[in-house]
Amino acid sequence: MKICDLLKCIDRVLDGFGSGAKQSVYLNIALRKGIPYESLLENPDALSEALKEVFDDSSNVVMTAIANEIGKVFGIKLDSSAGHFQENIELACKQISR
């Protein structure tokens, strides 16, 4: 697996919530936090914060969906609760670096 596979997992889930929502998340990260798309996985906290800002109370649903998609694609067991979102991204990144 590669970094692009992990980014595609996130993209697929965000696409399910609409292209406007996906663009809002990535623009929030790029403009407010100064993090380009290619460096997104180096700062999962920024992704989590952007999801909360864009999706508000529904952000837990989005984070759970992302964890489920990553787990399915990477074949790893993740805690899909939103409270473990950053750890899930970090665990998937470790799978890539093997």
Secondary structure as GFF3:
##gff-version 3
##sequence-region A 1 98
A	DSSP	alpha_helix	3	16	.	.	.	ID=ss1
A	DSSP	alpha_helix	19	27	.	.	.	ID=ss2
A	DSSP	pi_helix	28	32	.	.	.	ID=ss3
A	DSSP	alpha_helix	33	33	.	.	.	ID=ss4
A	DSSP	three_ten_helix	37	42	.	.	.	ID=ss5
A	DSSP	alpha_helix	44	55	.	.	.	ID=ss6
A	DSSP	three_ten_helix	56	58	.	.	.	ID=ss7
A	DSSP	alpha_helix	59	74	.	.	.	ID=ss8
A	DSSP	three_ten_helix	82	84	.	.	.	ID=ss9
A	DSSP	alpha_helix	85	96	.	.	.	ID=ss10
###
